[in-house]
Amino acid sequence: MKVFVKVAEVNSYAHAAETLEIGVPRISRIISDLEAHLGTRLLQRTTRRMSPTEAGRIYLDRCRQILGELDETYSILSSNTISTSGRLRIVSPALFSLRKLAPILNAYQREYPNVTIDLTLADRPVDLIEEEFDLGILAARHVTGQTLVSRHLASTDYYTCASPEYIARNGAPTHPSELEKHPYLAFRTEHAADGIVFNAPDDTKITVSPTPTFYANNIGMVRECAIAGLGIATLSAYLVEDDIGTGQLKRLFPEYTLPDREFRIVYSNRKFVPLKVKAFVDMAVEHFRQARGRQQAN
């Protein structure tokens, strides 16, 4: 069943053989024996591609369920030593990870030295199940619709900023509506086509639609371009607080605020979660809870 699932997912004997580290002839024989045993064709093969038949799609869904239940059973029966070893695959936004995640990773590996952390930095929506991550830190808007357990981790304010050099050259807008007259630097995965909504001091909403003159798929690059004076950008507080403190960036019209952004830690909704996953989730949630407490105390 594992061989069939992998072949059906990658649509290739060769790719499945490479992933499973077994020969292509053995892959072919397993699929042929499986089809003979079931009395039906599971895969439609042509010279250009391979895909599941209707029966194959039904069998694929059932195989995934069965294999998932087997994995859960193994998790139940495994000792704590086995559960806290192996590889832990995590996906998280790049700048959030660079600024916030290192202390948690350090504490986790001190506690669980037999776990190898495999961290992927991705500033995009991620399907944890499809991409085979154990857990992820995702912007809350990217969690909707996924069948995952989701827990609050942190929230951040967003500031509209420009460099002193840009302001000296172009002047500083004093109202959000003036953004439409200035070059705007956009983070590709967050820029909203339907505009940016500001909260005015009187609690009314102001929607503006600046025209980006620059896009990047990495928020760090947007920050660098803002510091260099290319234009105005909307950036997370944790990313630019130091820049504002040193004068590299200036916050514009701070009385007009933007909704904060929430980050959540998410993982499979399986009934029996591996200990290595649960331990990381609990550690991360507690770390950010304590950080909020210290911030509120100050």
HELIX and SHEET records of a PDB file:
HELIX    1   1 LYS A    2  VAL A   10  1                                   9    
HELIX    2   2 TYR A   13  LEU A   20  1                                   8    
HELIX    3   3 VAL A   24  LEU A   38  1                                  15    
HELIX    4   4 GLU A   54  LEU A   77  1                                  24    
HELIX    5   5 ASN A   80  SER A   83  1                                   4    
HELIX    6   6 ALA A   94  LYS A  100  1                                   7    
HELIX    7   7 ALA A  102  GLU A  111  1                                  10    
HELIX    8   8 ALA A  140  HIS A  142  5                                   3    
HELIX    9   9 PRO A  164  ASN A  170  1                                   7    
HELIX   10  10 PRO A  176  LYS A  181  5                                   6    
HELIX   11  11 ILE A  219  ALA A  228  1                                  10    
HELIX   12  12 ALA A  237  THR A  246  1                                  10    
HELIX   13  13 LEU A  275  ALA A  297  1                                  23    
SHEET    1   A 2 LEU A  43  ARG A  45  0                                        
SHEET    2   A 2 MET A  50  PRO A  52 -1                                        
SHEET    1   B 5 VAL A 115  LEU A 121  0                                        
SHEET    2   B 5 GLY A  86  SER A  92  1                                        
SHEET    3   B 5 LEU A 135  ALA A 139  1                                        
SHEET    4   B 5 ARG A 261  SER A 268 -1                                        
SHEET    5   B 5 LEU A 148  THR A 156 -1                                        
SHEET    1   C 5 PRO A 212  ALA A 216  0                                        
SHEET    2   C 5 TYR A 184  PHE A 187  1                                        
SHEET    3   C 5 ILE A 232  SER A 236  1                                        
SHEET    4   C 5 TYR A 158  ALA A 162 -1                                        
SHEET    5   C 5 LYS A 250  ARG A 251 -1                                        
SHEET    1   D 2 ILE A 196  ASN A 199  0                                        
SHEET    2   D 2 LYS A 205  VAL A 208 -1                                        
END                                                                             
